[in-house]
Amino acid sequence: MKVRDIALQARLWKQSYLKRAGYISCPLLYLQKLFLLNYSMNNPHLP
């Protein structure tokens, strides 16, 4: 499934991994910039 809503995608990513002490989420503006630059949203190194 492809999700084009960046805010929704960020929430789904946050649900998919364990958040430990010191966790800092990726800013939405940064994710939007990656999307605009055609960065692959399937990259396993994204937050």
Backbone hydrogen bonds, N-H to C=O, Kabsch-Sander energy under -0.5 kcal/mol:
donor,donor_aa,acceptor,acceptor_aa,energy
3,V,1,M,-0.5
4,R,2,K,-0.6
6,I,4,R,-0.8
9,Q,5,D,-2.5
10,A,6,I,-2.5
11,R,7,A,-1.8
12,L,8,L,-2.4
13,W,9,Q,-2.4
14,K,10,A,-2.2
15,Q,11,R,-1.5
16,S,12,L,-0.9
16,S,13,W,-0.9
17,Y,14,K,-0.7
20,R,18,L,-0.7
23,Y,20,R,-1.5
30,Y,27,P,-0.5
31,L,27,P,-1.7
32,Q,28,L,-2.4
33,K,29,L,-2.0
34,L,30,Y,-2.3
35,F,31,L,-2.2
36,L,32,Q,-2.4
37,L,33,K,-1.8
38,N,35,F,-1.6
39,Y,34,L,-2.8
43,N,40,S,-1.2
46,L,43,N,-1.4
